[in-house]
Amino acid sequence: MVAVMTVIPDDPRAQEPEARPTSPEEAVLQEAESVLEQASPQDESSMDLLDARRRMVLVHAHPDDETINNGVTMAGYAAAGVHVTLVTCTLGEEGEVLAPGLEHLAADKDDALGQHRVGELAAAMEALGVEDFRFLGAPGRYRDSGMMGLPTNDRADCFWQADLDEAAGHLVRVIREVRPQVLVTYDENGGYGHPDHIQAHRVAMRGVELARDAVFGEGPAWDVAKVYWCALPLSWWRQSLRALRDAGDTTTFEGLDPDGELPFGVPDEAVTAVIDGSEHVEAKLAAMRAHATQIAVDGPFFALSNNLGNQVWGREAYTRVGGDGRPTAATSGSSRTTADVGGADALDADGHETDLFAGVD
């Protein structure tokens, strides 16, 4: 019960007495309102989170990775009332600075890029409508490792050198707080082989495993119903490259032949879900522009938009996996059925899920 203190004004006629509840239901509502008035912003955030029927967590390596890989997915679900939580593992301190006039932020100069990218991430999340974004452990807990094979991979404080269970333990706390039905991260190669992407994959998968272990850590265990890896279907990749070359653009992704071997991408048959986010392309492009030190307006990503139209960014693909990191029987190849993913409306003409929450509502 909440104690109610009555304050008598100097002039009793100046204020009407507070109406007393006329029923048990009204008493409960008044008590709830009193609790909300006294709640801290953190408490209110937790209440809002628990009010959300659908919840998802995305685990990424650096600021900007979330926008490039999942921008329309995040914007679409946030607009639909899903509680979207982004966990970024590093500040991206070792990134190349592409914005003119900001070269001094680079790691080999002022080493101030990481803090700058925190602001870029906040602006990008505002563009996508995502309010819950965090850094693994704490901002700066793990440093960007740089590209594979560089001396920065050997720094003791870099993410590549992080103890797996310690890093996963930070994620477990987020999972148990948010209680997501869906978690999104990279595949075992981190998409294209960056050490922080590979480590983010490992941390995410280990975090999912530990979160459902009632013996591990604090708080009640939580089993994430569906885990997805970001995917770039090779057919999409080749189609985009071919359109660029046909338009006379030979410099964007220079050296890559749309009919040759490509350095990354997944076979089309590995894709189990495709999100159509056409309505949220502008939000994704705005978020990309917010990451100004990493995504140049005259660079390859915007070249795709300039040559192929903004809709090239309107769909995002995923591979659903089990907690052991293998494609699930229910969502791989011909064994996928409408019953497994929530009905015929949950599949597109190619048999892909169109809603990452299909089957868990």
PEFEN-V92724 format. One record per residue. N is the residue number from 0. RES is the residue in three letters. PHI is phi as a letter, one per 20 degrees, with the letter a starting at -180 (* if undefined). OMEGA is omega in whole degrees, -180 to 180 (* if undefined). D_CENTER is the distance of its C-alpha to the mean C-alpha in Angstrom with 2 decimals. Layout:
# PEFEN-V92724
[[N:RES:PHI:OMEGA:D_CENTER] [N:RES:PHI:OMEGA:D_CENTER]]
This chain:
# PEFEN-V92724
[[0:MET:*:177:39.57] [1:VAL:d:-180:39.03] [2:ALA:f:-180:42.24] [3:VAL:d:179:43.39] [4:MET:d:179:45.51] [5:THR:e:179:47.86] [6:VAL:d:-179:48.84] [7:ILE:e:-179:52.12] [8:PRO:f:179:52.30] [9:ASP:g:179:55.43] [10:ASP:d:-177:56.56] [11:PRO:g:-180:55.81] [12:ARG:f:-175:56.24] [13:ALA:f:-176:53.41] [14:GLN:b:177:50.66] [15:GLU:f:177:50.53] [16:PRO:f:-180:49.88] [17:GLU:f:-178:46.39] [18:ALA:f:177:46.48] [19:ARG:e:178:46.54] [20:PRO:f:-178:44.45] [21:THR:e:-179:46.58] [22:SER:b:177:44.79] [23:PRO:g:-180:42.71] [24:GLU:f:179:39.68] [25:GLU:f:178:40.08] [26:ALA:f:178:40.52] [27:VAL:f:180:37.18] [28:LEU:f:179:35.46] [29:GLN:f:179:37.21] [30:GLU:f:179:36.21] [31:ALA:f:179:32.52] [32:GLU:f:179:32.78] [33:SER:f:179:34.46] [34:VAL:f:-179:31.70] [35:LEU:f:-180:29.03] [36:GLU:f:-178:31.25] [37:GLN:e:-175:31.39] [38:ALA:f:175:27.74] [39:SER:f:176:25.79] [40:PRO:g:179:22.61] [41:GLN:f:178:20.69] [42:ASP:f:-180:22.63] [43:GLU:f:179:21.94] [44:SER:f:179:18.16] [45:SER:f:179:18.61] [46:MET:f:178:20.86] [47:ASP:f:-180:18.55] [48:LEU:f:-178:15.85] [49:LEU:f:178:18.62] [50:ASP:f:-177:19.76] [51:ALA:f:-178:16.66] [52:ARG:f:-180:17.72] [53:ARG:d:-176:14.37] [54:ARG:b:179:11.35] [55:MET:c:176:8.03] [56:VAL:c:175:5.92] [57:LEU:d:-179:3.15] [58:VAL:d:-178:5.62] [59:HIS:c:-174:6.56] [60:ALA:e:-174:10.16] [61:HIS:c:170:10.87] [62:PRO:g:-180:10.24] [63:ASP:o:179:10.27] [64:ASP:f:-178:8.66] [65:GLU:f:-177:5.35] [66:THR:f:-179:8.15] [67:ILE:f:-175:10.45] [68:ASN:e:-166:8.73] [69:ASN:c:-173:6.72] [70:GLY:g:-178:8.32] [71:VAL:f:176:10.71] [72:THR:f:-179:8.80] [73:MET:f:-179:6.72] [74:ALA:f:-179:10.17] [75:GLY:f:-180:12.14] [76:TYR:f:178:10.88] [77:ALA:f:179:10.97] [78:ALA:f:-179:14.41] [79:ALA:e:178:15.46] [80:GLY:n:176:15.16] [81:VAL:f:175:12.31] [82:HIS:e:-178:10.95] [83:VAL:d:179:7.20] [84:THR:d:176:6.29] [85:LEU:d:173:4.15] [86:VAL:d:179:6.58] [87:THR:d:-168:8.05] [88:CYS:e:179:11.20] [89:THR:c:177:13.64] [90:LEU:e:-179:14.78] [91:GLY:m:-175:15.59] [92:GLU:f:-174:19.29] [93:GLU:e:-178:20.73] [94:GLY:f:175:19.33] [95:GLU:f:-180:22.02] [96:VAL:e:-176:22.85] [97:LEU:d:-177:23.40] [98:ALA:e:179:24.25] [99:PRO:g:179:28.05] [100:GLY:n:-179:29.42] [101:LEU:d:-177:26.59] [102:GLU:g:-178:27.71] [103:HIS:f:-180:28.97] [104:LEU:f:-172:25.47] [105:ALA:g:-176:25.26] [106:ALA:f:-179:25.39] [107:ASP:e:177:29.01] [108:LYS:c:-179:30.11] [109:ASP:e:-177:28.91] [110:ASP:l:-178:25.80] [111:ALA:d:-176:24.04] [112:LEU:f:-177:21.13] [113:GLY:g:-180:18.56] [114:GLN:f:178:19.50] [115:HIS:f:-178:19.59] [116:ARG:f:172:16.05] [117:VAL:f:178:15.00] [118:GLY:f:177:16.67] [119:GLU:f:180:15.14] [120:LEU:f:179:11.58] [121:ALA:f:179:13.04] [122:ALA:f:179:14.69] [123:ALA:f:179:11.80] [124:MET:f:175:9.94] [125:GLU:f:179:13.41] [126:ALA:f:-178:13.74] [127:LEU:e:-180:10.78] [128:GLY:m:-179:12.05] [129:VAL:d:-176:9.27] [130:GLU:e:-175:11.41] [131:ASP:d:176:9.79] [132:PHE:c:-171:8.30] [133:ARG:b:172:10.09] [134:PHE:d:-176:11.44] [135:LEU:f:-178:12.45] [136:GLY:n:178:16.00] [137:ALA:a:177:16.53] [138:PRO:g:179:16.19] [139:GLY:n:180:18.16] [140:ARG:f:178:18.62] [141:TYR:c:-178:17.83] [142:ARG:e:173:18.96] [143:ASP:g:-176:17.79] [144:SER:e:-175:20.03] [145:GLY:m:-178:20.82] [146:MET:f:-176:21.48] [147:MET:g:176:23.04] [148:GLY:n:179:26.69] [149:LEU:e:179:26.85] [150:PRO:g:180:28.58] [151:THR:f:176:25.45] [152:ASN:f:-174:24.26] [153:ASP:e:178:27.10] [154:ARG:f:-177:26.35] [155:ALA:f:-177:26.40] [156:ASP:e:-177:23.52] [157:CYS:e:-175:21.11] [158:PHE:f:-179:18.10] [159:TRP:f:-179:19.97] [160:GLN:e:-176:22.75] [161:ALA:f:171:20.84] [162:ASP:f:-172:22.33] [163:LEU:f:-176:20.07] [164:ASP:f:177:20.93] [165:GLU:f:180:20.77] [166:ALA:f:179:17.24] [167:ALA:f:178:16.25] [168:GLY:f:175:18.20] [169:HIS:f:-180:15.97] [170:LEU:f:178:13.01] [171:VAL:g:-180:15.58] [172:ARG:f:178:16.31] [173:VAL:f:-179:12.86] [174:ILE:f:-178:12.95] [175:ARG:f:175:16.50] [176:GLU:f:-175:15.93] [177:VAL:f:-178:13.17] [178:ARG:l:-178:14.65] [179:PRO:f:170:11.94] [180:GLN:e:-175:13.52] [181:VAL:c:172:10.57] [182:LEU:c:-178:8.38] [183:VAL:c:175:6.70] [184:THR:b:-180:7.69] [185:TYR:e:171:10.65] [186:ASP:e:-174:14.24] [187:GLU:f:177:17.02] [188:ASN:e:-179:17.82] [189:GLY:m:-179:14.45] [190:GLY:n:-178:14.84] [191:TYR:b:171:17.72] [192:GLY:n:177:19.01] [193:HIS:f:-176:17.66] [194:PRO:g:180:18.39] [195:ASP:f:176:15.26] [196:HIS:f:178:13.18] [197:ILE:f:180:15.76] [198:GLN:f:177:15.66] [199:ALA:f:176:11.90] [200:HIS:g:-178:12.70] [201:ARG:f:-179:15.72] [202:VAL:f:-179:14.29] [203:ALA:f:-178:11.67] [204:MET:f:177:14.59] [205:ARG:f:178:17.05] [206:GLY:f:177:15.06] [207:VAL:f:-180:15.02] [208:GLU:f:-177:18.71] [209:LEU:f:-178:19.71] [210:ALA:f:-180:18.06] [211:ARG:e:179:20.46] [212:ASP:e:-175:23.37] [213:ALA:f:-178:25.36] [214:VAL:e:-174:27.29] [215:PHE:e:169:24.45] [216:GLY:m:-177:23.67] [217:GLU:d:177:23.85] [218:GLY:n:-179:22.93] [219:PRO:f:180:23.13] [220:ALA:f:177:21.58] [221:TRP:b:-180:18.71] [222:ASP:d:178:18.31] [223:VAL:f:-173:14.97] [224:ALA:f:-174:16.48] [225:LYS:c:177:14.36] [226:VAL:d:180:12.37] [227:TYR:c:171:11.25] [228:TRP:d:175:11.28] [229:CYS:g:-177:10.41] [230:ALA:b:171:13.95] [231:LEU:d:-179:16.22] [232:PRO:f:-178:19.46] [233:LEU:g:-180:22.49] [234:SER:f:177:24.24] [235:TRP:f:-179:21.68] [236:TRP:f:-180:21.88] [237:ARG:f:180:25.66] [238:GLN:f:-180:25.96] [239:SER:f:179:24.19] [240:LEU:f:-179:26.28] [241:ARG:f:179:29.39] [242:ALA:f:177:28.95] [243:LEU:f:-178:28.59] [244:ARG:f:179:31.72] [245:ASP:f:179:33.60] [246:ALA:e:178:32.93] [247:GLY:n:-180:34.54] [248:ASP:e:-180:31.50] [249:THR:d:-176:32.27] [250:THR:e:177:30.43] [251:THR:f:-174:26.75] [252:PHE:l:-176:25.54] [253:GLU:g:178:29.17] [254:GLY:n:179:30.81] [255:LEU:e:-180:28.62] [256:ASP:d:-179:30.70] [257:PRO:g:179:29.13] [258:ASP:d:-179:31.71] [259:GLY:d:179:31.43] [260:GLU:f:-179:29.28] [261:LEU:d:-173:25.71] [262:PRO:f:178:23.94] [263:PHE:b:-173:20.72] [264:GLY:p:-179:19.54] [265:VAL:c:175:20.11] [266:PRO:g:-177:23.09] [267:ASP:g:-177:22.70] [268:GLU:f:178:23.82] [269:ALA:e:-178:20.81] [270:VAL:e:-180:18.54] [271:THR:d:-179:18.36] [272:ALA:b:175:16.06] [273:VAL:c:179:15.85] [274:ILE:e:175:14.12] [275:ASP:e:-179:16.51] [276:GLY:d:-175:14.91] [277:SER:g:-178:18.14] [278:GLU:f:-174:18.43] [279:HIS:d:-180:15.34] [280:VAL:f:-178:16.23] [281:GLU:f:177:17.74] [282:ALA:f:179:14.71] [283:LYS:f:180:12.80] [284:LEU:f:177:15.99] [285:ALA:f:178:16.31] [286:ALA:f:177:12.94] [287:MET:f:178:14.19] [288:ARG:f:179:17.45] [289:ALA:f:178:16.04] [290:HIS:e:-168:15.16] [291:ALA:f:-180:18.92] [292:THR:f:-174:19.76] [293:GLN:d:-176:17.67] [294:ILE:c:-177:17.97] [295:ALA:f:-179:21.64] [296:VAL:f:177:22.82] [297:ASP:d:-178:25.49] [298:GLY:e:-173:23.35] [299:PRO:f:-177:22.39] [300:PHE:f:178:19.24] [301:PHE:f:174:21.26] [302:ALA:f:176:24.21] [303:LEU:f:179:22.54] [304:SER:f:-177:22.31] [305:ASN:f:-176:25.85] [306:ASN:e:-173:27.34] [307:LEU:d:-176:25.52] [308:GLY:n:-177:24.48] [309:ASN:f:-176:21.19] [310:GLN:f:175:20.66] [311:VAL:g:180:19.86] [312:TRP:e:-171:16.25] [313:GLY:e:179:16.47] [314:ARG:c:-179:15.42] [315:GLU:c:-172:12.73] [316:ALA:d:-176:13.83] [317:TYR:b:170:12.92] [318:THR:d:177:15.17] [319:ARG:e:-178:15.42] [320:VAL:c:174:16.75] [321:GLY:e:-179:18.54] [322:GLY:f:179:18.13] [323:ASP:e:177:20.56] [324:GLY:n:177:18.45] [325:ARG:d:176:20.72] [326:PRO:g:-178:20.28] [327:THR:f:-180:21.38] [328:ALA:g:-176:24.85] [329:ALA:f:-174:23.87] [330:THR:c:178:21.49] [331:SER:c:174:23.16] [332:GLY:m:-172:25.97] [333:SER:f:-178:28.83] [334:SER:f:-180:28.34] [335:ARG:f:-180:25.54] [336:THR:c:179:27.11] [337:THR:f:180:26.47] [338:ALA:f:-178:27.18] [339:ASP:f:-173:24.37] [340:VAL:d:171:21.65] [341:GLY:o:175:23.21] [342:GLY:o:-176:25.96] [343:ALA:f:-179:26.94] [344:ASP:f:-178:24.96] [345:ALA:e:-179:21.67] [346:LEU:d:174:22.69] [347:ASP:e:-175:23.34] [348:ALA:f:-180:26.57] [349:ASP:e:178:25.34] [350:GLY:n:178:24.36] [351:HIS:e:170:20.56] [352:GLU:f:177:18.53] [353:THR:d:179:17.48] [354:ASP:b:-178:15.46] [355:LEU:f:179:12.97] [356:PHE:e:-178:14.73] [357:ALA:g:177:18.12] [358:GLY:n:-179:20.56] [359:VAL:d:180:18.97] [360:ASP:f:*:19.96]]
